[in-house]
């Protein structure tokens, strides 16, 4: 390696000496005009000078006039308008023949013979040999780029266009240079300084390559400039993407002007971007295929029957999982950086339904990868921390890229257009969100960072004819996506973009050093979608708090519950942030001083449980906490006995005994009174118990007008013959009345206060009903149709009754509908 670098260095020195010889032929004259034929002024009075002389050089054309007035020589130089570099012609001597020749300013022979070495990334370990090799190689590249930047306008473009080693060197840097999200290695301080210097030189080189006009005298025709950078592949879509991700932070304004100038001067880059996007979408499909997930959308291919999906993020090898996460992080960060620097590309992205494809990929891949990272056991916790940082970084960049697309395609045109022209943009917004409503995880994460309700509110303010039904449906779907999840809205705080100087030389890449120095600390808050200023969160307690503690303890079992609780209280009960900060040793100072095995202290409740309880049975007659004595007799132990039966009630004579005792106190009559001798005569005189038959012979009421004989002798009431329905109804009614009277009399005679057998009572009632129907003339409907139990055979009478019923069933009910329908059809009432 050392020998190779030494040989390269000798070639550079030789090229540098050659450039010095070439520069000696181009000495500057007044007004910046170069004379390639005679750069020395003729001394006064020596020789004869022409009156006028045309001078041509790379900076334009000048006319020099020399005149003599009063014996004094006077020289004037008139500068003509400068020509663009693509039209400029240079006159010089041929080094082989020595003759003058005219060449265009952009010619391969003008290129200096200089070889640029390829870039290699910084060493992973602090090996002195590797560090020395990197420093030597990086110094060669930095020196070569500084030499290139110092070249004049014409020689710079000749070197850029015709030197293939320069393009390979720049490509190698864009490919292997460390990104922001790469982990910070324990690099040597000299390595960091050299990387910072090289980073600045590469950016300045690309900045000058993208500028078609450096000054009023040094410029290229815009159309020719577009053809030069496009046909010579000085810029292409992959290079532009790498430039955005490497130099976007801290140089956003300059980089935006660079890329806008490239796309403006050469619109063919838009078509290249349109052709590149299917490849970008194929990257998402490849990741899903590697994870064993079925991709969706227009490019989804049917799975083959013989193809078995055995690999999932949970069971794939650790190295393969790391490659997938790194690939995803690199892709998402690059896309976000490009859209953030060059928002005009959003329209091209949306032509391929990029919003829907991005949301669908997020819904399928992110939960699976997060679950696989959490459930996997790691020998080194730093591996888990790195994977979790990258997947969190990817999540955030995908959501921000989706927001940039929504903002540029829909919201920004609504704010800038008139009310008559905003309807297509509103419709585009509603269609995009309607297509992603099924992606509940993506919708929830996007709403947490960029509330959908705010965007809908903007639409409502901009248009009075907004479809409220569709907007209400979208908002309801967003709310349903939060069901069962703790909703935490966040306020997005964007870092102000640092201002860059207009000349681009003094304040260009100062903050890029911070990117390199903070490679490992760039994720301090990447897992927080809320950013730096999150809304206050209510205190968590109970089962939810225990769940958060167990979530942290499952991954870090050596920590005590008390220490985990303190961390959760500090970081707003965000378990993921607690895990990240513990693994990265980025806890706040007071948490770092705590014992990590500290157990959870249960705080005693100052209010006793008995007095603090509240329920519907409080202070009732059985509340032993509020009263000392309880009526035990009202407490029923075991099953309550069934209600008393009729017989038990009749046999219960307690009520009779109680009444007998009560009325015995009012008794004034005694059945027997013992009589003493000599007192019997006294009682005989007072009471005579002999029957009095004085009025037995008198017939009281015998001669009255309403005597019984006259009532009996009167003609009984009869129904007129005309009103009788049948001739024999009279006799039947009389017989019925007589039977009813006899039955009532019999009931009176045989009245029994005890309950009879219900079966006997039913038989008697059925007999009375049948006798009544027989008297009325109704024919007894024989039960022969019912017959015996199925399987025991039927008698002849049952068969006859069934045949008769089947034959005569059309005479009643609704069984002759078909006959009547045929009759109507025959009469022509219904068209056939």
PEQUI-V563181 format. One record per residue. N is the residue number from 0. PSI is psi in whole degrees, 0 to 359 (NA if undefined). OMEGA is omega in whole degrees, 0 to 359 (* if undefined). NEAR is the number of other C-alpha atoms within 10 Angstrom. Layout:
((N;PSI;OMEGA;NEAR) (N;PSI;OMEGA;NEAR))
This chain:
((0;318;181;9) (1;321;179;11) (2;321;180;8) (3;312;180;9) (4;324;181;15) (5;319;178;12) (6;320;177;11) (7;319;183;16) (8;319;180;16) (9;322;177;12) (10;323;179;15) (11;318;180;20) (12;318;179;12) (13;318;178;13) (14;323;180;16) (15;319;179;16) (16;321;178;12) (17;321;179;13) (18;327;178;15) (19;321;178;11) (20;320;180;11) (21;322;181;12) (22;334;181;10) (23;340;179;11) (24;352;185;15) (25;69;179;17) (26;139;182;14) (27;145;174;14) (28;180;183;13) (29;142;179;9) (30;13;178;11) (31;17;181;15) (32;136;180;22) (33;134;178;22) (34;110;181;21) (35;343;184;19) (36;323;181;14) (37;102;184;12) (38;1;180;14) (39;139;179;9) (40;139;178;7) (41;135;182;11) (42;150;183;7) (43;132;175;11) (44;357;181;10) (45;116;177;7) (46;182;181;8) (47;122;182;8) (48;141;176;13) (49;158;181;10) (50;320;182;11) (51;150;179;14) (52;132;179;13) (53;126;180;12) (54;131;179;19) (55;143;180;20) (56;182;182;20) (57;344;182;27) (58;0;179;23) (59;196;182;21) (60;137;181;19) (61;151;178;22) (62;118;182;15) (63;126;181;15) (64;130;180;16) (65;127;181;14) (66;160;180;14) (67;125;182;10) (68;117;180;7) (69;37;177;5) (70;7;180;8) (71;131;177;9) (72;137;182;11) (73;129;183;11) (74;133;178;11) (75;138;179;12) (76;119;180;18) (77;118;182;14) (78;128;177;17) (79;163;178;12) (80;137;183;12) (81;147;177;17) (82;151;175;19) (83;158;186;21) (84;328;182;25) (85;343;178;16) (86;355;186;11) (87;138;177;20) (88;136;180;17) (89;139;178;15) (90;124;182;17) (91;167;180;15) (92;141;177;13) (93;125;182;11) (94;341;181;8) (95;313;184;6) (96;337;181;7) (97;3;179;9) (98;156;177;9) (99;142;177;12) (100;156;180;10) (101;126;180;11) (102;150;171;14) (103;154;182;15) (104;329;179;23) (105;92;183;22) (106;142;182;16) (107;330;183;13) (108;340;179;12) (109;341;180;16) (110;137;178;19) (111;148;180;19) (112;92;184;15) (113;136;183;20) (114;126;179;18) (115;133;180;22) (116;160;181;20) (117;154;180;18) (118;144;173;22) (119;144;184;16) (120;165;179;14) (121;152;181;23) (122;151;181;19) (123;322;182;12) (124;165;180;12) (125;63;176;13) (126;124;183;12) (127;321;181;11) (128;317;180;10) (129;322;179;14) (130;317;180;18) (131;319;179;15) (132;316;180;18) (133;317;182;20) (134;320;181;19) (135;316;180;17) (136;316;181;17) (137;325;179;23) (138;321;176;16) (139;314;182;21) (140;317;181;23) (141;318;179;21) (142;318;179;15) (143;318;180;19) (144;322;176;20) (145;322;176;16) (146;319;180;12) (147;318;181;18) (148;335;181;15) (149;352;181;11) (150;154;174;13) (151;171;186;11) (152;313;184;21) (153;316;180;21) (154;328;177;19) (155;314;183;19) (156;329;174;21) (157;317;180;18) (158;320;182;24) (159;319;185;19) (160;318;192;22) (161;357;181;18) (162;106;180;18) (163;328;180;12) (164;328;177;16) (165;316;180;22) (166;322;178;19) (167;323;179;15) (168;314;180;20) (169;321;177;22) (170;319;180;18) (171;324;179;16) (172;316;179;18) (173;331;183;21) (174;320;189;16) (175;356;181;12) (176;141;180;17) (177;140;176;18) (178;170;180;19) (179;320;187;24) (180;0;176;23) (181;147;182;18) (182;144;179;18) (183;123;177;16) (184;163;180;14) (185;77;185;10) (186;155;176;16) (187;145;179;15) (188;323;179;9) (189;326;178;12) (190;317;179;17) (191;317;180;16) (192;317;180;15) (193;322;178;18) (194;321;178;23) (195;316;179;20) (196;317;180;17) (197;322;179;22) (198;318;180;20) (199;318;182;18) (200;320;179;21) (201;318;180;20) (202;317;179;19) (203;325;178;19) (204;312;179;16) (205;327;179;16) (206;318;179;18) (207;327;178;17) (208;334;182;19) (209;3;182;22) (210;120;181;16) (211;349;180;21) (212;109;179;17) (213;326;178;12) (214;182;181;8) (215;342;179;11) (216;346;184;17) (217;100;182;18) (218;168;177;19) (219;144;177;22) (220;130;185;15) (221;316;181;17) (222;320;178;12) (223;323;176;16) (224;316;178;22) (225;321;179;22) (226;323;182;14) (227;309;184;18) (228;333;182;19) (229;314;183;18) (230;333;179;11) (231;6;177;13) (232;36;175;13) (233;327;175;17) (234;142;170;19) (235;176;186;15) (236;315;177;15) (237;320;178;14) (238;318;180;15) (239;320;178;18) (240;317;179;20) (241;322;177;21) (242;320;181;20) (243;318;184;25) (244;333;181;21) (245;319;188;21) (246;11;184;24) (247;320;181;19) (248;125;178;20) (249;342;180;22) (250;30;186;24) (251;316;183;21) (252;315;179;18) (253;316;180;21) (254;323;177;24) (255;317;177;18) (256;321;178;15) (257;305;187;21) (258;323;177;20) (259;320;178;17) (260;322;179;16) (261;312;181;24) (262;332;179;16) (263;315;182;15) (264;337;179;21) (265;89;181;19) (266;347;179;12) (267;340;178;15) (268;334;176;18) (269;318;177;16) (270;325;175;10) (271;320;178;12) (272;320;179;16) (273;325;178;17) (274;339;181;13) (275;332;186;13) (276;320;174;16) (277;326;177;14) (278;322;177;11) (279;317;178;13) (280;328;177;16) (281;333;175;13) (282;316;177;15) (283;317;180;21) (284;324;178;22) (285;320;179;14) (286;317;178;18) (287;320;180;20) (288;320;178;15) (289;328;180;16) (290;0;180;24) (291;26;181;17) (292;149;180;19) (293;123;179;16) (294;157;181;21) (295;168;176;15) (296;189;186;12) (297;329;184;9) (298;7;181;12) (299;131;181;11) (300;143;178;11) (301;143;182;8) (302;137;180;10) (303;150;183;7) (304;321;182;6) (305;353;182;6) (306;123;180;7) (307;131;181;9) (308;103;181;13) (309;342;185;9) (310;127;175;14) (311;163;178;18) (312;335;182;23) (313;331;184;18) (314;3;179;12) (315;159;178;15) (316;153;183;11) (317;320;181;16) (318;322;178;9) (319;321;176;13) (320;319;178;21) (321;320;179;17) (322;319;181;12) (323;317;181;19) (324;319;178;23) (325;318;178;18) (326;315;179;16) (327;317;181;22) (328;317;180;23) (329;317;181;19) (330;311;183;18) (331;319;180;21) (332;321;179;24) (333;315;179;22) (334;317;179;18) (335;317;181;24) (336;320;180;24) (337;315;180;22) (338;327;180;21) (339;323;181;21) (340;322;185;24) (341;80;183;19) (342;342;181;17) (343;344;179;16) (344;354;184;19) (345;323;179;21) (346;320;178;14) (347;322;178;17) (348;317;185;18) (349;341;175;15) (350;333;180;11) (351;19;181;15) (352;47;186;13) (353;326;181;21) (354;312;180;21) (355;317;181;21) (356;322;180;20) (357;316;180;19) (358;319;179;23) (359;317;177;21) (360;319;179;23) (361;315;183;21) (362;326;183;17) (363;316;191;19) (364;316;189;20) (365;310;180;19) (366;321;181;13) (367;316;181;16) (368;319;178;20) (369;316;179;16) (370;320;179;12) (371;321;180;17) (372;321;182;23) (373;320;187;15) (374;344;183;11) (375;144;178;14) (376;132;184;12) (377;140;174;13) (378;329;179;8) (379;122;181;8) (380;339;179;13) (381;330;177;12) (382;316;177;15) (383;317;181;19) (384;319;181;17) (385;316;179;22) (386;318;182;21) (387;323;177;23) (388;317;183;24) (389;318;181;25) (390;325;176;21) (391;320;177;21) (392;320;179;24) (393;318;178;27) (394;310;184;23) (395;319;182;23) (396;324;178;22) (397;318;179;24) (398;319;179;23) (399;324;176;22) (400;319;177;22) (401;321;180;20) (402;322;178;16) (403;318;178;18) (404;314;179;23) (405;318;183;20) (406;318;184;17) (407;326;183;17) (408;326;188;23) (409;302;192;21) (410;313;182;21) (411;315;175;12) (412;329;178;16) (413;320;181;22) (414;330;185;13) (415;341;184;10) (416;167;177;12) (417;168;184;11) (418;334;182;12) (419;340;187;8) (420;10;185;12) (421;351;185;19) (422;319;177;18) (423;325;180;12) (424;324;176;18) (425;317;179;22) (426;322;177;13) (427;319;178;15) (428;313;182;19) (429;323;180;17) (430;320;180;12) (431;313;183;17) (432;329;176;20) (433;326;181;16) (434;338;183;14) (435;9;183;19) (436;335;180;21) (437;345;179;16) (438;83;190;17) (439;319;181;18) (440;315;179;19) (441;318;181;25) (442;322;180;24) (443;316;180;23) (444;323;178;19) (445;319;180;22) (446;332;178;22) (447;323;182;19) (448;319;180;21) (449;94;185;20) (450;128;179;17) (451;330;181;18) (452;325;178;15) (453;320;178;11) (454;319;178;14) (455;323;177;21) (456;322;177;11) (457;319;177;14) (458;320;180;24) (459;325;178;16) (460;330;184;9) (461;329;185;17) (462;135;177;15) (463;348;180;10) (464;27;181;9) (465;139;179;16) (466;102;183;13) (467;332;180;12) (468;316;180;8) (469;319;179;13) (470;320;177;19) (471;323;178;13) (472;319;179;13) (473;314;180;20) (474;323;178;16) (475;323;177;12) (476;323;177;18) (477;318;179;22) (478;320;179;15) (479;333;177;13) (480;338;180;20) (481;359;182;18) (482;130;180;10) (483;6;181;7) (484;141;178;9) (485;116;185;7) (486;126;179;13) (487;102;177;15) (488;149;182;18) (489;156;175;20) (490;125;184;16) (491;128;178;15) (492;111;182;11) (493;139;178;8) (494;134;178;6) (495;138;180;7) (496;126;180;11) (497;143;180;13) (498;141;179;13) (499;150;180;18) (500;150;183;12) (501;329;182;11) (502;342;175;10) (503;8;184;14) (504;329;188;11) (505;322;184;10) (506;78;186;15) (507;299;191;24) (508;33;184;22) (509;324;182;14) (510;352;179;15) (511;335;176;21) (512;325;178;17) (513;325;178;15) (514;316;182;21) (515;322;182;22) (516;339;183;17) (517;32;183;16) (518;322;181;17) (519;339;183;18) (520;15;184;16) (521;349;185;19) (522;28;182;21) (523;328;180;14) (524;26;182;17) (525;328;182;22) (526;353;177;20) (527;110;177;18) (528;342;184;24) (529;342;182;21) (530;211;187;15) (531;333;184;14) (532;93;179;10) (533;154;181;16) (534;151;180;12) (535;140;184;10) (536;139;180;11) (537;153;182;9) (538;137;182;9) (539;141;180;14) (540;174;175;10) (541;218;184;7) (542;324;181;9) (543;320;178;10) (544;317;177;15) (545;324;178;13) (546;319;179;13) (547;319;179;19) (548;316;180;21) (549;329;178;16) (550;319;178;15) (551;322;185;19) (552;334;177;16) (553;324;180;12) (554;328;182;16) (555;76;187;15) (556;345;182;12) (557;353;181;10) (558;147;177;17) (559;155;182;17) (560;329;178;21) (561;319;178;19) (562;319;179;19) (563;320;179;28) (564;319;178;20) (565;321;178;15) (566;319;179;24) (567;320;178;22) (568;327;181;13) (569;322;186;14) (570;35;171;15) (571;37;175;17) (572;36;176;21) (573;103;186;14) (574;322;181;18) (575;319;179;18) (576;322;178;19) (577;315;180;21) (578;316;180;21) (579;311;185;22) (580;328;178;17) (581;316;181;17) (582;327;181;17) (583;1;183;17) (584;49;180;10) (585;31;178;14) (586;156;177;17) (587;157;188;12) (588;319;185;8) (589;333;175;7) (590;329;179;16) (591;333;182;14) (592;347;181;9) (593;156;176;12) (594;123;185;12) (595;349;176;15) (596;13;182;14) (597;132;181;15) (598;164;183;14) (599;129;180;13) (600;120;178;9) (601;120;181;7) (602;124;179;6) (603;145;180;7) (604;122;180;7) (605;335;180;6) (606;125;179;9) (607;151;183;9) (608;325;184;9) (609;317;183;9) (610;341;182;9) (611;352;182;7) (612;151;178;9) (613;123;175;9) (614;178;186;6) (615;343;182;6) (616;8;182;9) (617;137;177;13) (618;26;174;12) (619;185;187;10) (620;344;180;13) (621;11;181;17) (622;104;183;13) (623;345;180;12) (624;340;182;10) (625;349;178;13) (626;153;184;11) (627;325;184;8) (628;137;180;10) (629;138;179;12) (630;103;184;8) (631;333;182;8) (632;339;179;7) (633;0;179;9) (634;125;181;9) (635;124;177;8) (636;128;179;7) (637;196;184;6) (638;136;177;6) (639;144;181;7) (640;156;183;6) (641;165;181;6) (642;151;181;7) (643;143;178;8) (644;172;180;8) (645;320;181;10) (646;319;179;9) (647;326;177;10) (648;322;179;10) (649;324;180;8) (650;347;181;8) (651;108;183;11) (652;17;183;10) (653;321;180;10) (654;322;178;9) (655;318;180;10) (656;321;179;10) (657;319;179;10) (658;324;179;10) (659;318;179;11) (660;325;181;11) (661;312;183;11) (662;345;178;9) (663;336;179;9) (664;337;179;8) (665;5;184;8) (666;128;177;8) (667;0;181;6) (668;132;176;7) (669;148;184;6) (670;320;181;4) (671;137;178;6) (672;122;178;7) (673;131;184;5) (674;133;178;9) (675;161;178;7) (676;138;182;7) (677;348;181;7) (678;354;182;9) (679;320;181;10) (680;325;181;9) (681;318;181;9) (682;331;179;10) (683;325;180;10) (684;329;182;8) (685;328;187;7) (686;130;179;8) (687;115;184;8) (688;63;180;6) (689;143;184;6) (690;137;180;6) (691;112;182;7) (692;34;184;7) (693;320;186;7) (694;21;181;8) (695;330;183;8) (696;345;183;7) (697;136;178;8) (698;95;183;8) (699;122;178;9) (700;13;183;10) (701;328;183;11) (702;18;180;8) (703;159;183;9) (704;330;180;10) (705;43;181;10) (706;168;184;11) (707;327;182;11) (708;317;181;10) (709;322;178;10) (710;324;182;11) (711;324;184;9) (712;345;181;8) (713;155;182;8) (714;126;180;7) (715;159;180;7) (716;131;179;6) (717;154;179;7) (718;135;179;9) (719;153;183;8) (720;327;182;11) (721;326;184;8) (722;354;181;7) (723;132;180;11) (724;325;180;9) (725;158;184;9) (726;331;185;10) (727;8;183;9) (728;329;183;15) (729;311;181;16) (730;323;180;10) (731;318;180;13) (732;321;178;13) (733;317;178;11) (734;322;180;13) (735;317;179;14) (736;318;180;12) (737;319;181;12) (738;321;180;12) (739;322;178;12) (740;320;179;12) (741;321;179;12) (742;320;179;12) (743;320;178;13) (744;319;179;12) (745;321;178;11) (746;321;180;11) (747;322;181;10) (748;319;184;9) (749;24;181;9) (750;127;183;10) (751;131;181;9) (752;351;180;6) (753;154;182;7) (754;129;179;7) (755;175;180;9) (756;125;181;8) (757;327;180;9) (758;319;179;9) (759;318;179;10) (760;321;179;11) (761;320;178;11) (762;318;179;11) (763;318;180;12) (764;321;179;12) (765;322;178;12) (766;319;178;12) (767;322;180;12) (768;317;180;12) (769;321;178;15) (770;322;179;12) (771;318;179;13) (772;324;178;13) (773;321;178;12) (774;326;181;15) (775;349;179;12) (776;3;178;8) (777;135;178;10) (778;133;181;10) (779;123;178;10) (780;106;185;8) (781;143;178;10) (782;14;181;11) (783;338;179;16) (784;324;181;17) (785;312;176;12) (786;191;181;16) (787;181;178;13) (788;142;181;8) (789;131;180;7) (790;351;182;6) (791;5;179;8) (792;158;181;8) (793;148;178;15) (794;175;185;11) (795;323;181;8) (796;321;178;13) (797;318;179;17) (798;317;180;15) (799;318;180;13) (800;320;179;18) (801;319;179;14) (802;320;179;11) (803;320;179;12) (804;322;179;12) (805;323;182;10) (806;328;186;10) (807;9;184;10) (808;341;180;12) (809;353;180;13) (810;354;181;9) (811;172;180;8) (812;225;185;8) (813;41;187;9) (814;358;181;12) (815;35;182;12) (816;322;182;11) (817;321;180;10) (818;316;180;11) (819;325;177;11) (820;318;176;12) (821;324;180;11) (822;319;177;13) (823;317;181;13) (824;323;179;13) (825;330;179;12) (826;353;179;8) (827;18;181;9) (828;336;181;10) (829;127;180;11) (830;135;182;7) (831;NA;*;6))
